[in-house]
Amino acid sequence: MCFIVFAYDCHPDYLFVLAANRDEYYSRPTAPARFWEEAPDVLAGKDLEQSGTWLGISLRGRLAALTNYRDPASHKTGAPSRGHLVKDYLISSENPLTYLEKLEKLREEYNGYNLLLMNGGSIWYYSNRIENPFKVSPGIHGLSNHLLDTPWPKVEKGKTALSRIIKGSEDVLVASLFKLLSDCERAGDEDLPRTGVTLEWERLLSSIFIQSESYGTRSSAVLLVERGGLVRFYERSFGRRGQALNLLTYCHLMA
């Protein structure tokens, strides 16, 4: 994933509401969200190049979401796939803190990442660019390719929009979140972060929904977790320059 906004304990009916875009090169083979043959209780898309994933849930109430931390100057060639961090958590039985404390000891092995984990109603965050994992407080949060709640323009735009959208009913909520995820407006040059890529790339990556000939938003996902444990998962897939490919809906998954 490259853009995530979520509301935790902000709605009378939903404990957790998440909207996320995954951005990737179009040439990288990808499977849309489905239940995995090798782990039948896991619902997630799959990176067919490394067999990992970026966002997934399980019927045992586990959730994980990943974004890369953009820092090309420190990129390690041959580092382990970060997508396996999500996959391994979803199929494991470890609690989030135990799992993240294990990753903390391996922080130097991986390229930069952010990881959100949920189980049992609590949400945990860790980046291998910080010292310790921590429990996320209730509220509206955003995450892109820097640390949680770093005020990049699209993160701030997404959090502001979610604060407004969260007040709606389910149908309005889902439609409004997908509309937010389709926002192609770029930030002005004066507001762009400086992460070590070219100015052209900073401009391209500054929008919530990314479109180009070679790289862009491959999927958008909306996830609603009701306080009673009912989970609703929606995913849209896209091709080059935002061409819609698939709409997948999974509902009534008991966490």
Secondary structure, 3 states (H helix, E strand, C coil): CCEEEEEECCCCCEEEEEEEEEEEECCCCEEEEEECCCCCCEEEEEECCCCCCCEEEECCCCEEEEEECCCHHHCCCCCCCCHHHHHHHHHCCCCHHHHHHHHHCCHHHCCCEEEEEEECCEEEEEECCCCCCEECCCEEEEECCCCCCCCCHHHHHHHHHHHHHCCCCHHHHHHHHHHHHCCCCCCCHHHCCCCCCCHHHHHHHCCCCCCCCCEEEEEEEEEEEECCCEEEEEEEEECHHHCEEEEEEEEEEEC
